Amino acid sequence: MKTIVSLFVVIILFMSDVVSAQSETNFGIKGGLNLTFFKVTQNNFGTNPETEASFYGGIFADFSVDEDFSIQPEILYIVLNDFNFINAPIYAKYKVGNNINLLVGPSINYFFDFFTNKLKIRGDIATAYQLNQILDIHIKYTIGFQEITPNGLFIGMGFKL
């Protein structure tokens, strides 16, 4: 766990050095509702999707590369019933319209109590609407690449500090 957080901090520091000479960097907090979808295969009855609702919160950094493109890493802590995990995506963020951004990238997930193999890689796709200079609303979908990795839908708000 400490190794993952340390690695993520090193990546953020490295990225801030790379892009700081070119542009501005914003930091912030975000949180909201998380819906996690589990697929449970039952013998002859097909797939029975189970959904659990929880909340998430965390921090992000937004490293602007140019006017319409930035890199946005995040660290989100999710509590799902008795299970806790960290979702750490690294997004390529592109401005696609007036106050609308598209975010795509991989996410590293560390499950504290859920799996024997606790580290999972998932893919994220998200959109965010900038309400004003410091506040946005966002929705993202996380896709698990392994059969036992749950998918998730995140709906929330971000606040630039």
Backbone bond lengths (Angstrom), bond angles and torsions (degrees), N, CA, C in turn:
res aa  C-N    CA-C-N  psi(-1)  N-CA   C-N-CA  omega(-1)  CA-C   N-CA-C  phi
1 M - - - 1.445 - - 1.528 110.32 -
2 K 1.342 116.94 -49.37 1.460 120.33 179.68 1.526 110.47 -63.51
3 T 1.326 116.79 -33.84 1.458 121.27 179.05 1.520 111.16 -64.22
4 I 1.329 117.02 -41.66 1.462 121.23 -179.53 1.520 110.44 -65.97
5 V 1.322 117.44 -46.57 1.462 121.20 179.63 1.524 109.81 -63.38
6 S 1.338 117.47 -42.55 1.465 120.92 178.92 1.527 111.15 -62.05
7 L 1.326 116.83 -43.74 1.458 121.32 178.23 1.525 110.72 -61.19
8 F 1.312 117.20 -42.69 1.459 121.36 179.93 1.524 110.59 -64.69
9 V 1.324 118.67 -41.18 1.464 122.25 178.45 1.528 110.19 -63.77
10 V 1.335 117.31 -41.20 1.461 121.13 178.25 1.529 110.31 -62.86
11 I 1.339 117.18 -41.92 1.464 121.10 178.27 1.532 110.15 -61.65
12 I 1.330 116.99 -44.80 1.461 120.59 179.58 1.531 110.69 -62.30
13 L 1.335 117.74 -44.49 1.463 120.56 179.34 1.523 111.44 -63.77
14 F 1.326 117.14 -41.37 1.461 121.17 178.17 1.521 110.40 -62.97
15 M 1.318 116.46 -45.44 1.465 120.10 -179.29 1.519 111.34 -65.46
16 S 1.328 117.25 -35.44 1.462 119.02 179.63 1.522 110.65 -66.89
17 D 1.344 118.40 -35.56 1.461 121.02 176.38 1.527 111.10 -67.54
18 V 1.325 117.19 -39.92 1.455 122.07 -177.20 1.517 111.33 -66.22
19 V 1.332 117.33 -44.97 1.470 119.70 -173.86 1.524 114.20 -98.92
20 S 1.337 118.29 -6.77 1.467 118.75 -175.97 1.522 112.28 -65.92
21 A 1.315 117.64 -32.40 1.455 119.66 179.86 1.529 111.39 -70.86
22 Q 1.333 116.62 -22.18 1.452 120.48 -174.94 1.526 112.95 -94.19
23 S 1.309 118.03 -32.45 1.450 117.48 -168.61 1.520 112.23 -161.51
24 E 1.334 114.98 -168.08 1.455 120.72 -176.44 1.533 111.66 -94.34
25 T 1.313 115.10 154.79 1.458 122.43 177.72 1.518 108.34 -123.50
26 N 1.331 115.91 133.26 1.461 121.80 176.84 1.516 109.51 -117.27
27 F 1.316 116.18 145.23 1.457 122.24 175.41 1.517 107.85 -120.97
28 G 1.328 116.29 154.42 1.448 118.12 179.87 1.513 113.43 -167.17
29 I 1.326 114.39 -177.08 1.463 122.22 177.85 1.523 107.87 -123.19
30 K 1.329 115.36 154.37 1.456 119.42 177.13 1.511 109.49 -148.33
31 G 1.313 115.10 160.79 1.452 120.47 178.67 1.505 110.78 -171.51
32 G 1.337 115.19 169.36 1.455 119.25 179.22 1.510 112.60 163.90
33 L 1.317 114.97 -154.01 1.458 124.15 -176.85 1.521 110.03 -96.27
34 N 1.329 116.63 137.78 1.457 122.83 176.45 1.523 108.14 -121.55
35 L 1.318 116.45 127.24 1.462 121.96 172.16 1.519 107.09 -110.68
36 T 1.329 117.24 119.67 1.451 122.03 -179.31 1.521 108.58 -106.66
37 F 1.341 114.90 131.49 1.459 121.29 -177.48 1.522 109.54 -109.10
38 F 1.324 115.50 119.44 1.455 121.88 177.06 1.524 107.85 -104.64
39 K 1.316 117.18 143.29 1.458 120.60 175.01 1.512 108.02 -109.80
40 V 1.315 115.68 119.87 1.451 121.43 -179.59 1.514 107.49 -113.32
41 T 1.317 116.25 116.21 1.461 119.45 178.75 1.512 108.83 -85.95
42 Q 1.307 115.86 126.22 1.458 121.40 176.95 1.516 107.56 -107.36
43 N 1.333 116.61 147.49 1.466 122.38 -172.63 1.520 114.72 -33.24
44 N 1.266 120.07 -82.27 1.461 122.26 -176.77 1.522 112.49 -110.52
45 F 1.306 117.61 12.81 1.450 119.82 -174.40 1.523 113.14 -102.17
46 G 1.309 118.29 3.54 1.464 120.26 178.37 1.514 112.29 84.40
47 T 1.314 115.15 -157.53 1.458 121.08 -176.81 1.522 109.84 -95.92
48 N 1.311 115.20 131.39 1.455 122.06 178.46 1.528 107.98 -116.64
49 P 1.340 118.40 96.97 1.465 118.53 -179.20 1.527 111.39 -71.20
50 E 1.312 115.40 133.15 1.457 121.38 174.64 1.524 107.88 -111.07
51 T 1.315 116.83 138.55 1.456 121.77 -179.07 1.523 109.20 -121.85
52 E 1.320 115.24 134.08 1.463 121.94 175.81 1.526 108.47 -121.94
53 A 1.310 116.66 136.59 1.472 121.95 177.93 1.527 109.31 -101.04
54 S 1.321 115.38 141.48 1.453 120.88 177.18 1.528 108.56 -153.85
55 F 1.315 115.68 -173.07 1.452 121.48 179.80 1.520 109.06 -124.02
56 Y 1.317 115.21 155.79 1.460 120.47 177.84 1.520 109.35 -135.38
57 G 1.311 115.19 158.62 1.455 121.89 175.95 1.507 109.31 -157.04
58 G 1.308 116.55 152.63 1.450 118.49 179.58 1.507 113.23 178.42
59 I 1.326 114.29 -162.68 1.458 122.18 -176.54 1.522 109.74 -124.83
60 F 1.334 115.71 159.54 1.458 120.45 174.83 1.516 109.89 -146.18
61 A 1.331 114.59 161.24 1.461 122.65 172.42 1.515 106.31 -129.30
62 D 1.313 117.15 140.73 1.458 121.83 -179.23 1.527 107.73 -123.46
63 F 1.339 116.07 106.96 1.461 122.61 -177.72 1.525 108.76 -98.89
64 S 1.311 116.44 105.26 1.456 121.79 -177.62 1.521 110.21 -72.95
65 V 1.336 116.04 129.19 1.454 121.93 177.19 1.527 109.60 -97.33
66 D 1.328 116.38 -45.85 1.460 121.87 171.14 1.527 107.80 -147.85
67 E 1.304 117.34 -167.68 1.463 120.94 -173.65 1.528 113.02 -62.02
68 D 1.325 117.53 -33.52 1.464 121.12 -175.11 1.521 114.58 -111.79
69 F 1.325 119.45 -2.16 1.464 121.52 -174.58 1.518 110.90 -134.06
70 S 1.346 116.06 138.48 1.459 120.91 175.64 1.529 109.52 -150.10
71 I 1.321 115.32 167.41 1.462 123.16 174.94 1.524 106.25 -111.39
72 Q 1.351 116.64 129.16 1.457 120.38 -176.29 1.536 111.01 -129.67
73 P 1.334 118.18 97.01 1.463 120.27 171.19 1.530 110.31 -83.65
74 E 1.328 115.87 152.14 1.469 121.85 -179.90 1.526 109.59 -139.83
75 I 1.303 116.01 156.97 1.468 122.74 167.38 1.523 106.16 -130.51
76 L 1.339 115.55 116.07 1.462 121.44 -178.18 1.526 109.45 -119.05
77 Y 1.315 116.22 135.69 1.457 122.17 176.91 1.523 107.91 -104.14
78 I 1.336 116.31 126.48 1.462 121.31 -176.57 1.520 109.62 -120.34
79 V 1.314 115.92 130.78 1.460 122.24 174.87 1.526 106.48 -110.02
80 L 1.323 115.77 119.21 1.456 121.84 -176.95 1.526 108.02 -125.11
81 N 1.323 116.01 96.82 1.470 121.84 -173.58 1.519 109.57 52.98
82 D 1.334 118.00 -116.50 1.461 121.26 179.88 1.524 112.77 -90.01
83 F 1.329 117.61 0.03 1.458 121.84 -175.61 1.523 109.93 -105.70
84 N 1.339 115.41 143.84 1.454 122.40 177.77 1.519 108.37 -127.48
85 F 1.325 116.84 139.61 1.449 118.85 174.78 1.519 110.88 -152.14
86 I 1.330 114.41 163.20 1.458 122.39 178.84 1.521 107.95 -111.98
87 N 1.323 115.73 132.70 1.457 123.37 175.82 1.526 105.94 -112.52
88 A 1.337 117.12 120.07 1.465 121.15 -177.39 1.525 110.23 -125.90
89 P 1.347 117.02 83.17 1.458 119.35 178.17 1.526 112.31 -82.37
90 I 1.329 115.27 156.18 1.458 122.38 170.70 1.519 105.49 -125.80
91 Y 1.332 116.18 109.33 1.461 122.16 -172.71 1.518 112.93 -100.34
92 A 1.323 114.73 144.52 1.448 122.42 160.69 1.534 103.82 -92.51
93 K 1.321 116.50 119.01 1.472 121.77 -173.77 1.525 108.82 -111.01
94 Y 1.324 115.30 124.61 1.464 120.59 -177.06 1.524 110.13 -127.14
95 K 1.329 115.72 131.33 1.469 120.99 177.49 1.527 107.86 -78.74
96 V 1.347 116.40 114.68 1.468 120.92 -176.72 1.524 112.88 -101.99
97 G 1.300 117.62 -13.29 1.462 120.63 -179.48 1.506 110.42 -165.03
98 N 1.309 116.04 -172.78 1.450 122.02 179.45 1.531 109.38 -64.75
99 N 1.327 117.07 106.12 1.470 124.98 179.38 1.523 113.97 68.36
100 I 1.325 119.35 13.06 1.473 121.90 179.92 1.523 109.19 -114.79
101 N 1.337 115.65 130.05 1.458 122.55 179.44 1.517 110.54 -121.37
102 L 1.326 116.12 145.08 1.454 123.64 173.82 1.524 107.19 -110.97
103 L 1.335 116.76 130.71 1.457 122.01 -179.15 1.525 108.70 -122.93
104 V 1.328 116.81 132.03 1.453 122.16 -179.28 1.518 108.19 -140.73
105 G 1.336 115.98 140.86 1.453 118.58 175.75 1.505 113.24 168.27
106 P 1.329 115.78 175.13 1.456 120.74 177.68 1.523 110.70 -81.07
107 S 1.320 115.96 157.77 1.461 119.80 172.67 1.520 108.80 -133.72
108 I 1.309 114.33 136.85 1.454 121.97 175.71 1.519 106.32 -96.56
109 N 1.311 116.47 129.95 1.456 121.11 -177.20 1.520 109.85 -123.88
110 Y 1.317 115.28 131.99 1.464 120.93 177.15 1.519 107.36 -116.94
111 F 1.340 115.54 115.71 1.461 122.13 -179.51 1.530 108.59 -96.74
112 F 1.328 117.23 116.11 1.465 121.27 -177.11 1.526 112.25 -67.85
113 D 1.329 117.97 -43.83 1.456 120.93 -170.14 1.521 114.04 -124.52
114 F 1.306 118.73 4.31 1.454 119.39 -162.20 1.519 114.46 -97.87
115 F 1.305 118.78 -42.93 1.456 122.29 -174.47 1.514 109.97 -125.56
116 T 1.321 115.59 161.49 1.455 120.16 171.84 1.523 108.61 -69.52
117 N 1.329 116.83 -49.36 1.461 122.25 173.18 1.518 106.77 -84.79
118 K 1.304 117.51 99.03 1.456 122.21 -167.93 1.531 114.69 -79.00
119 L 1.322 118.70 -19.12 1.449 121.96 -177.29 1.530 110.04 -98.32
120 K 1.328 117.03 124.18 1.463 122.82 -178.43 1.523 109.22 -128.82
121 I 1.313 116.41 146.86 1.456 122.39 174.27 1.524 107.39 -109.93
122 R 1.316 115.54 131.52 1.464 120.69 178.33 1.525 108.60 -131.22
123 G 1.309 115.96 167.09 1.459 121.65 176.48 1.517 109.43 -110.35
124 D 1.314 117.00 139.92 1.464 122.10 -178.23 1.525 110.46 -119.89
125 I 1.310 115.27 144.07 1.456 122.52 168.56 1.526 105.94 -135.22
126 A 1.326 115.79 134.02 1.467 119.70 -174.19 1.515 110.43 -145.54
127 T 1.304 114.73 162.00 1.458 122.09 171.17 1.528 107.73 -135.99
128 A 1.309 115.14 146.52 1.470 120.69 179.82 1.518 109.23 -136.04
129 Y 1.318 115.62 139.81 1.458 121.87 176.12 1.515 108.18 -112.08
130 Q 1.324 117.05 120.75 1.456 123.06 -178.33 1.522 109.34 -81.27
131 L 1.349 117.54 107.85 1.462 122.03 179.90 1.525 111.60 -70.80
132 N 1.343 116.06 -39.82 1.465 122.27 175.32 1.523 107.24 -155.94
133 Q 1.313 118.98 -164.81 1.465 121.70 -175.33 1.531 113.97 -63.77
134 I 1.335 117.57 -25.70 1.469 119.05 -174.95 1.529 114.73 -119.88
135 L 1.313 119.03 -9.90 1.464 121.34 -173.07 1.527 111.15 -123.61
136 D 1.359 115.88 132.76 1.459 119.68 174.96 1.519 109.99 -135.04
137 I 1.314 115.75 160.76 1.459 122.02 169.74 1.518 105.86 -115.95
138 H 1.326 115.91 144.07 1.455 118.75 -175.62 1.524 111.45 -143.23
139 I 1.323 114.34 159.67 1.449 122.33 174.28 1.528 106.62 -142.06
140 K 1.323 115.90 134.38 1.461 118.93 178.84 1.518 109.80 -139.81
141 Y 1.309 114.67 153.78 1.456 121.75 177.27 1.515 107.85 -123.39
142 T 1.320 116.61 128.41 1.457 122.97 179.28 1.517 109.20 -106.94
143 I 1.305 116.02 130.22 1.458 121.36 -176.76 1.524 109.00 -111.66
144 G 1.335 115.95 121.85 1.453 120.90 176.41 1.518 110.32 -80.09
145 F 1.335 117.13 133.90 1.460 120.85 -178.60 1.518 112.37 -86.36
146 Q 1.311 117.11 -21.57 1.457 120.36 178.96 1.515 108.41 -100.33
147 E 1.315 115.62 152.41 1.461 120.00 -174.29 1.523 113.02 -58.72
148 I 1.323 117.74 -36.21 1.458 119.27 -176.74 1.523 113.51 -93.17
149 T 1.333 117.58 4.42 1.458 120.76 176.96 1.518 108.86 -86.78
150 P 1.329 117.93 122.65 1.466 119.33 -178.12 1.526 112.44 -72.07
151 N 1.325 115.62 150.80 1.460 122.60 172.55 1.526 107.68 -90.62
152 G 1.324 117.18 159.61 1.453 119.15 -178.90 1.510 112.72 -146.04
153 L 1.312 115.31 149.86 1.459 123.49 174.70 1.523 107.13 -118.95
154 F 1.330 116.66 124.48 1.459 122.72 -178.53 1.528 108.48 -113.98
155 I 1.316 117.30 130.95 1.461 122.70 176.82 1.523 106.44 -130.51
156 G 1.337 117.69 121.68 1.449 117.51 -176.39 1.513 114.26 -166.57
157 M 1.341 114.17 -163.92 1.459 122.90 -178.88 1.519 109.41 -129.79
158 G 1.333 115.07 148.32 1.450 121.65 174.87 1.516 109.89 -120.92
159 F 1.319 116.52 146.26 1.457 122.44 -177.90 1.526 108.68 -133.02
160 K 1.342 117.02 115.90 1.459 121.51 177.47 1.522 109.48 -76.73
161 L 1.307 115.75 134.31 1.470 121.63 -179.89 1.514 111.32 -86.76
